Amino acid sequence: MTHTHTTSMDSRGTQRAGSGRESGSRPRKPLVRYGSWWWAMPALLAVLSVHYVATSVGGAYAFTDFKGIGSFDWIGFDNFVKIVGDKKVFGSIGNTIFLAISFLVITNVVGLLFALALNRGIKSRYILRTLLFLPVVLSPLAVSYIFRFIFQVDGPLNSVLGAIGLESWQRPWLADPVWAIYTILAVMVWQNIGMAMIIYLAGLATVPIEIEEAAAIDGASAWQRFRHITLPLIQPAVAISTTLALTTGLRVFDQVQGMTRGGPFGATDTLSTVIYRETFANSHFGYGAALSLIFTVIVIAAAALQLFITRDRNAASAGKGKR
């Protein structure tokens, strides 16, 4: 009797445990299905309508002779053929590439040096970081007008050079076809070094100090620690900073428009200023749309190439190993 009662109790307990496991294994239904998609839908629609739809419609005008007002005719690839034969377009492309590459290299090198110097060890590093970052929050057009005054023939820069006996260095900075583009590059670098510095500081914050100390104890020099420890660990920051610098350099407009308006004699023209002039000043909307389409392709291709070159190869190889 006792054995039978125990067996029946065990069987009932087993049944309860089994039913508990079965009920516990049932997946719970979400409170709202596809909730994340519904919440994101307004933002997605706004991005699609403002960026991609508007860009597609604007790209369609590249194949017309639209003047901004009235009717237009479809002219096929005539605008692109005209671009191929336009010397000022190729000159502006050369200026754009020069500014983009020079801005990319100088901004990232100097920004990384400032980040390494102000990462740790200096008591006033927070004040210095703030001072270096302040130009970033200023309006690029306002900064351009200020430097336009500084670089004038009778401006503060030439006055200081004359006061310290460097009259041979005085020159019409913005009216000189050789030096004008370098003044624009200097202003671009001055205003954006702080952004590169902040990005690299964020990357340096992820580098364990114990690894650097261990390498120093083992006899590694400062350059060896930077080359083999710091630089590989801040690779994501390098990718972000270089990509932002490249796209900013390619899209430069405010500094050129505020300081030289593309002069003298087109020496500082970029693709952005040519597009602006052809579209809004000369009312060649179709031609400007064709230039904009080419410009968009160049920026996307350059950004994709930059991301590919600066990708984190260690993370990519680790991901392949897991698969």
PEQUI-V809509 format. One record per backbone hydrogen bond with DSSP energy under -1.0 kcal/mol. NH is the residue of the N-H (numbers start at 1). CO is the residue of the C=O. E is the energy in kcal/mol with one decimal. If there is no record, write none. Layout:
nh: (NH,NH)
co: (CO,CO)
e: (E,E)
This chain:
nh: (5,6,7,8,9,10,11,12,13,14,15,16,17,18,19,20,21,22,23,24,25,35,38,39,40,41,44,45,46,47,48,49,50,51,52,53,55,56,57,58,59,60,61,62,63,64,65,75,76,78,81,82,83,84,85,86,90,91,92,93,94,95,96,97,98,99,100,101,102,103,104,105,106,107,108,109,110,111,112,113,114,115,116,117,118,125,128,129,130,131,132,133,134,136,137,143,144,145,146,147,148,149,150,151,155,157,159,160,161,162,163,164,165,166,169,170,173,176,180,183,184,185,186,187,188,189,190,191,192,193,196,197,198,199,200,201,202,203,204,205,206,207,212,213,214,215,216,217,218,219,220,225,226,227,228,229,230,231,233,234,238,239,240,241,242,243,244,245,246,247,248,249,250,251,257,258,259,260,261,263,267,268,274,275,276,277,278,279,280,282,284,285,286,288,289,290,291,292,293,294,295,296,297,298,299,300,301,302,303,304,305,306,307,308,309,310,313,316,317,318,319,320,321,322,323)
co: (1,2,3,4,5,6,7,8,9,10,11,12,13,14,15,16,17,18,19,20,21,32,34,35,36,37,40,41,42,43,44,45,46,47,47,48,51,52,53,54,55,56,57,59,60,61,73,63,63,75,77,78,79,80,81,83,86,87,88,89,90,91,92,93,94,95,96,97,98,99,100,101,102,103,104,105,106,107,108,109,110,111,112,113,114,122,124,125,126,127,128,129,130,133,134,139,140,141,142,143,144,145,146,147,152,150,155,156,157,158,159,160,162,161,166,167,171,172,176,179,180,181,182,183,184,185,186,187,188,189,192,193,194,195,196,197,198,199,200,201,203,204,208,209,210,211,212,213,214,216,215,221,222,223,224,225,225,226,229,230,234,235,236,237,238,239,240,241,242,243,244,245,246,247,253,254,255,256,256,260,264,262,270,271,272,273,274,275,276,277,278,283,66,284,285,286,287,288,289,290,291,292,293,294,295,296,297,298,299,300,301,302,303,304,305,306,311,312,313,314,315,316,317,318,319)
e: (-2.4,-2.1,-2.0,-2.3,-2.1,-2.4,-2.4,-2.3,-2.6,-2.5,-2.3,-2.5,-2.7,-2.8,-2.7,-2.6,-2.3,-2.3,-2.6,-2.2,-1.6,-1.2,-1.9,-2.3,-1.9,-1.2,-2.5,-2.8,-2.2,-2.4,-2.6,-2.7,-2.6,-2.3,-1.1,-3.3,-2.1,-2.3,-2.5,-2.5,-2.3,-1.5,-1.0,-1.2,-1.6,-1.9,-1.4,-2.2,-1.0,-1.2,-2.2,-2.2,-1.8,-1.9,-1.2,-1.4,-1.2,-2.2,-2.1,-2.2,-2.1,-2.1,-2.5,-2.5,-2.3,-2.6,-2.5,-2.6,-2.4,-2.5,-2.3,-2.4,-2.5,-1.9,-1.6,-2.4,-2.6,-2.3,-2.2,-2.1,-2.5,-2.1,-2.6,-2.2,-2.4,-1.4,-2.2,-2.4,-1.9,-2.3,-2.2,-1.8,-1.5,-1.4,-1.2,-2.5,-2.0,-2.0,-1.9,-2.4,-1.9,-1.5,-1.8,-2.5,-1.8,-1.6,-1.8,-2.4,-2.3,-2.2,-1.9,-1.6,-1.1,-3.1,-1.5,-1.3,-1.8,-1.2,-2.3,-1.8,-1.7,-2.0,-2.3,-1.9,-2.3,-2.5,-2.5,-2.0,-1.3,-1.4,-1.5,-2.5,-2.2,-2.0,-2.3,-2.4,-2.1,-1.7,-2.8,-1.6,-1.2,-1.4,-1.1,-2.4,-2.4,-2.2,-2.3,-2.2,-1.8,-1.2,-2.6,-2.4,-2.1,-2.9,-2.5,-1.6,-2.2,-3.0,-1.4,-1.6,-2.1,-2.3,-2.1,-2.7,-2.5,-1.9,-2.4,-2.3,-2.3,-2.4,-2.3,-2.5,-2.2,-1.7,-3.0,-2.7,-1.7,-2.0,-3.1,-1.9,-1.4,-1.5,-2.3,-2.4,-2.2,-2.5,-2.7,-2.3,-2.5,-2.3,-3.1,-1.0,-2.0,-2.8,-2.4,-1.8,-2.2,-2.5,-2.2,-2.1,-2.6,-2.6,-1.9,-2.2,-2.4,-2.4,-2.5,-2.5,-2.5,-2.4,-2.4,-2.4,-2.4,-2.0,-2.4,-2.2,-1.2,-2.0,-2.5,-2.1,-2.3,-1.9,-2.0,-1.8,-1.7)
